Amino acid sequence: MDANPTAPADRLPANAFYRRQIAFLEAGDVDGLMTQYHPDAVMATTDVTNRGGDAIRAYMTGYLDTLGFLRVESTDKFTAASDFVLFEATARSDLGLARVYDVFVLRDDKATHHFAGVLSFEPTPNQEPNAGETTA
């Protein structure tokens, strides 16, 4: 085993990776996100597989545009070692509140593989219509 299971997560390089990943996501910083991945990295969800930096960049750009804003409300579960990070988190966006999971396989503190998905989702309630608008 290459990591002391009782060591505080803050001492692991993987924790710094996680903190950077969250900061880049919350800032909408795709360029920053791309520094987290090896050029030939693979990112997969249950819907799509992205191979290589260009595909991951395009996916992340669209993902962040769709979310509008992203704020991680809590990290619900976290485990890491020198070569991986696995977490579950609760995040809020323009779309609503989501419980998500991510797994990163790391080499030299960069992701070679990233697996992600949504555990649950609660959409943001519709806002009241503006004056003069009608509802169906």
Secondary structure, DSSP 8 states (H G I E B T S, - for coil): --S-TTS-GGGSHHHHHHHHHHHHHHHT-HHHHHTTEEEEEEEE-SS-EEESHHHHHHHHHHHHHHHS-EEEEEEEEEEEETTEEEEEEEEEETTEEEEEEEEEEEETTEEEEEEEEEEEEEE-------TT----
